[in-house]
């Protein structure tokens, strides 16, 4: 599984709070970014939850 964040990100940091192992906040661009290329199996469910809860639909998951 891979995940990306589009430019639609509103910077509400919900994904960062849900899964700081995967998402981090870029203070310069005021958006969240993805820290890893491949999502570890044990974090896939929480990443899916972050994508579902993203108000801007900015988190894209590729299975």
C-alpha positions in Angstrom: 0.0 0.0 0.0 1.2 3.5 -0.9 -0.3 6.8 0.2 -0.1 10.3 -1.1 -1.5 13.6 -0.1 -2.8 16.0 -2.8 -2.6 19.7 -2.9 -6.2 19.8 -1.6 -4.8 19.3 1.9 -6.3 21.9 4.2 -3.7 21.3 6.9 -6.1 20.4 9.7 -3.5 17.8 10.9 -6.0 15.1 11.7 -4.0 12.5 9.8 -0.9 13.6 11.8 -2.7 13.0 15.1 -4.1 9.7 13.9 -0.9 8.3 12.6 2.3 10.3 13.3 4.4 7.3 12.1 3.2 8.0 8.5 2.1 11.6 8.3 4.0 14.8 9.3 3.1 18.4 9.0 5.2 20.7 6.8 5.2 24.1 8.6 6.5 25.9 5.5 3.8 24.7 3.1 1.1 24.3 5.8 0.1 20.9 4.6 0.6 17.3 5.7 3.1 15.0 4.0 3.8 11.3 3.9 7.1 10.2 5.6 7.4 6.7 4.0 7.1 5.1 0.6 5.4 1.9 1.7 2.9 1.6 4.5 3.7 -1.2 7.0 1.0 -3.8 7.4 0.3 -2.9 11.1 -0.5 0.7 10.1 -2.7 0.1 7.1 -6.0 0.3 8.9 -5.2 3.6 10.7 -4.1 5.1 7.4 -7.4 4.0 5.8 -9.2 5.7 8.7 -7.2 8.9 8.2 -8.1 8.9 4.5 -11.8 8.3 5.4 -11.8 11.2 7.9 -9.9 13.7 5.7 -12.3 16.6 5.2 -10.6 17.6 1.9 -10.4 14.1 0.5 -6.7 14.8 0.0 -5.3 11.4 1.1 -5.0 9.0 -1.8 -4.4 5.3 -1.2 -3.0 2.9 -3.8 -3.4 -0.8 -2.8 
